[in-house]
Amino acid sequence: MEIVILGVYVADAAYRCDRMPMAGETLIGRGFTLGPGGKGSNQAVAAAKAGGDVGLITRIGQDTFGAMADAVWDAAGVQPLVTRDAARATGSAGIFIETGTGQNAIVISPGAAGAIDPEQISTHADAIANAAVAMTQLEQSVEAARAFLQTARDGGAATILNPAPAADIDDALLGLCDYVTPNETETEALTGLPVTTVAEAEVAAKALMARGVQKAVIITLGAQGALAWDGTTAQHVPPLRAGEVVDTTGAGDAFNGGFAVALATGAPLVEALAFATATAALSVTKEGTAASMPTRAEIDALLAR
């Protein structure tokens, strides 16, 4: 496998209603969807659909939601390096969305994914060490992420940390990362600096790079594109528009999946950023997360325009 990703899978159950229910109240909803979620799984699907040879290290239960995960990975071409936990349910998230305002309330039960640990990483040490690119996030424990990144670094893989959700991470962990890819909110949490403009993003990227990141800090800025700092040069990548924006959920995961694929092909940073940006731009033109990830043909067609 060229790309190995560590991360969680959860099933997303989304309920749409006119307003949030009060304690003890039952409401009639306006809609319901059930789909795959979890940053690690989303990024693996994005990378596989973008043409990558991808393995996913995760943990799921032996249940209906786990079977749904298998079907999603099989359809996308993701190779599951999965521990199937007989004692824990597959992780899930209950999402309540107000139809008028779009505001939401979310309850996450990590289930089996909450048990991902360094011992599970050691089980797949050969696959990690032999990968060209290794990527993780922080939905599983920081210590599992540390073990994964250390194994990848020892094997010579390019390492990517998408520090989401934001967590208290030390400089030693950042020193294991060739690339770190936070969004604005995560960058502010990691640096204590505001990130509302491209200029502010450059200042924050330099501060984060100084904590030990090896090759580049890449801050995704939503409608403002992305800002990369490689220690000598700042590169602002403007956003691409691939069509009408329908759903921005999962755009960051699409960006990271596309970025990993481009790095695995040996693309220089500027080309990898363009590929990642195109992947994200296409993902927001469809609803959902895994379902919205574009194919390699779609990405190539957008970049050729």
N, C-alpha and C positions, 0 to 999 in steps of 0.2 A: 504494500500500500504506500502511495506517495504521501498521503495526508492522513494523520491520525488525530482525532479530536476526542478530548475528554469533556464530558458534560452530562447534564441531566435530561431525562425525558419526563414530561408530565402530560396528562390529558387535560385539555382546556374545555370546561363546560361553561358556556356563556349564556346568560339569561338577560333578555332585554325587557324592560318594564318602564312604565310611565314615571315612576319614582322609586326610591329605595324603600323596601319594606321596613316597618318599625318592629321592635321586639314583640313577638307574639302575634304578628299580623301575617295573613296570607294574601298575596296579590295574584291576579291573573296576568301572566306575562304576555309580551308582544312577539316573542320569538326565542328560539333556542338553537344553539349550534354546539356540536361536540367535535373537537379536532385535536391534532397533535400539537404539543408545545414543549417548552424547555429550550434554553438557548443552545445547549450542545447539540441536541437533535436537530433543531432548526438550521444551525450552521452546517451540520453534516449533510442535510438534505440539499441546502443551497450549493455546497461545494460539489456534491455528486452530480446534480443536475447541470452544473456549469462545466462538467467534463472532468472532474477530478476523480482519482482512484482513492476512495475515502473509507476509513474504518472509524467506528464510533465506540469508545469505551464508556459504558454506562451501566445502570442497574435498574431492573424492572421486576415486577411481580409476575407470578404465574396466574394471570387473570385476563379478563376481557380487555382491559386497557393495555395490557402488555401485548396481547395479540394484535391490537390496533397499531401499536408501535412497529411490530414486525412487518405488518402490511405496508406501512408508510415507507419504511426503510427499503423493503424489497422493491417497491415501485420506483423509488428514486435511484436505486443502485448503491445504497450504503451497505457496507459490510459490518454487521454488528459484532463487536467484541464485548459481549453482554454477559453479565452475571444475572441469572434468573433466581430471584429470592423467593423461596417457598414460605418464608415467615412474614413477609411484608407485602403490602399492596403496591401496585404501581402508583407513582405520584400523580396527583391531580390538582387542578385549580378550579375553584368556583368563582366566576366573574359575573358581577351584576352591573348592568349598563343602563343608565337612564336614557330613554330614546330621545328626549328633547334636548338635553344638554350634553350628552356623551360622557358625562361623569361616570366613574366606575368605582366599585369596591370589590376587592379581590381577597379570597382566602386560599392559601396554598398549603397543601399537605404533601410534603416531599416523599413520604412513603419510602419505598426501596431506595430511591435516589439519595435519600438522606444518609444512607449507610455506605456510600462510596468512600473508600479509605485508601491509604497508601498501600496496604496489602493487595488490594485489587489492582493497583497500578503495576505492582511487581509481577503479577500474573501475565501482563501483556508487555513486559519490558522489551522483548525482542522486536515486536512490531513498532513500538515507540522509537527505539534506538535506530531502526532501519528506515524510518520515514524521512522524506525530504523536508516536510513541514509538520510541526506539532502545535496544536492550538487548544486552549482551554479558556474557561470563564471562571466565575466565582459563585455559581449556584450550588456547587458542591463545596466541601470544606476547603479552606485555604491550604491545609496540610496535604490534602490529596493533590491539589493543584501544584504545590511545591514539589512533591515527589514526581509528578508527571513531567514538569518542566526540567527538573534535574536529570531525569532519565533521558529526556530528549536532548538536552545540552551535552550530556556525556556521549551520546551516540552521534552527534554532529548535525542534528536536525535544526532547521530554522524554527525558532520558538515565538509563538504569538500568544499574548495574554489580552483577552477582552475583559477588563476589570468590571464586570457587571454581574450582579448589582455591586455598587461601591462597597468596599470593605477596608478595614484597617490593615494594610499590607506593608511589610518592611522593605528596606532597601535591598536586602539580600535576595528577596523574591524578585524584585524588579531587575536585579542583576542577572537573573536567569533568562530574561526576556530579550529577544532580538527586537521585537516590535510590541508596542502596547497601544491598544485601540479604544480608548474611552470616548464616551460622548461628552457633551458639555457638563451635565450634572455630575458625572463620575469624575471628570477632570477637576471640577471645583472641590469635590470631596477629597481628592488625592493631594491637591496642592494648596487649598485654601484661597485660591485666586478666582476672581470672576471670569466667566467665559460667556460673553454675550455678543462679541464681535470677533472678526477674523484676527484683528490686531491683538486682542486680549488672548485669543487662543494661542497665538505664537508665543507670547510671554509665558503662558502656562505650560506649553509644550517644552520650552527650554528648561523650566523649573523641574518638570517631571523627568526629562532626559538626564538632568544632573544627578538624579537619585540612582542612576546606574543602568538605565535601559541601554542596550548595546548598539542598536542600529537606527531606530527611528521611533518617534512618538507620533501617532496619527489620531487626531481628534476629529470625530465626526460631528458635523454642525447642522444637521438637518437641512433646512432650506438654503443654508449658506454653503453647503458642500462639505469639504473636509480640509484640514490643515495638517501638513506633515512637516516635522523638523527632524533632520538627520544628523544634527550636531554642527553642521556648517551652513545648510541652506534650508530656507522655509519654502514650501511648495503649497500654494492654495489651489485646490481642485474644485472648480465650480460645479454646482449640481447639474445633472442632465435631466431633461424632461422627455420621458418616453411615451407620454399620453396623459390622460386625466388621472389625477390622484384620487384613488378610491379608498385605500386603507394603508396607513403608514406602519401598522404593526408588523414587526419582523424586518423592517428595513435595515436596521443595524446588523441583524444576523445575516441578511443577504450580503451586505457589504463585507463582513468578515469572511463568509464562505467564498465569495469571489476573490477576495484578496489572497486567501490561502491557495486557491487554484493557480492564480497568476504567479505567485512566488514559487510554487512547485514546478512550474515550467521554466523557471530561471529568468522571468521577466524582471527588468530593473524596476526600482521603486515607482517611478513616474508612470510606467505602463501598468504596473500592478494596481495603482490607485485608480487609473482610468477604468480598468476592468471591474474593480470593486464598485466604483461609482455607477457604472452601467448596470451591474447586477442589482444594486439597490434601487435604481431608478425604475427598472422594469417591475420589481417586486411590489411597488406601491400602486401599480395600475390594476391590481387584482386584490380580492378579499382574502383574508386569512394569512397564515404564516407559511407553513410548509407548502400549502397549496399554491402560494403566490410566487414561489421561487422560479426564476426563469431558466430556460434551457440554454445550452451553449450556443445553439443556432440563433436564438433571440438576442443574446448578448453580442455576438459577433455582428449581427445585422445592425444593432443600434450603434456600435462603435464605428461601423463603416459609413454611417450616414454623415 
